[in-house]
C-alpha cells in the first residue's frame, strides 16, 4: 500500500504570521484581526512550503460576510456561518475584495519595508 501525502499540513511561519497580523491590524483595526486555533482541514497551499527553496508561508482567512451577519453569528452561540464551499455561502463581494486588497497590500508593504527580515524563529 502506498500512502500519498497529497494535502500536507500548512505550516504558518511564526515570524511571517506575526508580521502579517500586525500589518492587518494597523490597516483594518485590531478588533478586525482574529487569532484562531489551528484546524485539521486539508489545503494544497501547504505544498508551496515544501519546495527545495523552503519558502515561508502564512495563510490567513479573510472574512467574507457582512459585519452584521458576523456579529449575529457571534452573539448566537452555536449559529455558524456557511462555509466557503456551502451552497448557501453568501459573501459580501465588494467589501470582501476591498478588505482583501487592503490586507495583502499592507502585508506586502510591511514586508518590503523590513530591512533585515528573518523568516523563521
N, C-alpha and C positions, 0 to 999 in steps of 0.2 A: 504494500500500500504506500503510495506517495501522497504526502500532505503538502498542498501548495499554500504558500503564505501570500494569498492574493490581496488581502487587505490588512497590512501590518498596522500596528499601533501608531498613532500620530503622537510624536513626542514634541511638545512645545518647548523650545529653548527658553530656559528661565529668564535670562538677561534680555532676550529679544521680546519676550512676553511682557516683562516689566516696562520696557521702553514703549511698546505698543499701547499698553494700558495707560501709561502716563500721557502719551500723546493724545489718545482718545479722550481722556478725562479733561485735558486742557481745552480741547476744541468743543466737546459735547457736554461737558459738565460731569463732575464726579458721580452725581446721582444717576447718570445715564450709562455708567460703565459698571457692569456687574462681574464679580469673580465667582465662577461656578465650579463645582466639583467635577473631576474627570468623569467621562462616560465611556461605556464599552462598545459603542456603535462602530461599525466598520466604515472606513473612509479611505479612498485611494490617495488622498492628499499626502498621507504618511510616506508614500513611495518617493516623494521628492527629497526627503531627508536620507534616503538610502542609496544615493548616488556616490560614486567614488569621491566626489568633492565634499561630501558631508555638509550640505547646505543646511544651516539652522532654519527651523520652521517656527511659525507662530500662526496657528489657525484660530480665528475668532468667529463667533456667531454674531450676526447682525440681525437685530430685531426688525421685523417687517410688518408688524401690525400697528394700528393707530395707538397713541398713548392711552386713550380712553379704554380700548379693549384690553391693553396690557394691565392697566390699573385694576380694571374689573376682575380679571383673572387672578390677580394677586390678592384682592380683597375676598374673593370667594374661594377659600381654600379647597383644593381638590378639583377646581374647574381649570382644566388645561386648555391651552390654545391649540388649534390644529397645527400639526407639524408640516414641514416643508413638502412632504410627499402625500399629504392628505388631499382627498377630493374636495374638501371644504376649506382648504387653505385660502385665505383672502388677504394678501398683503396690501399695504398702502403704498402703491408703486412710486409715486413722486417723492414722498417723504423717505422711503427706503433708499432710493437711488441717491438722493441728496445727502443723506446721512452716511451712506457707504463711501461716497466720493470724499466727503469731509474727513472721515475716519482714515481712509487709506492715504489721502494726501498728507494729513497730519503725521502719520507714522513715517511716510517717506521723507518728509522734510526734517523730522526729528532725527531720523537715522542718518540722513545725508549731512546734517549739521553736527553730528557727533564725531569728533576728530579721531579719537582712539577707542573705537567701539569694540569691546570684547564680546564675541557672540556666545560664549558659553561660560557658565560659572566654574 
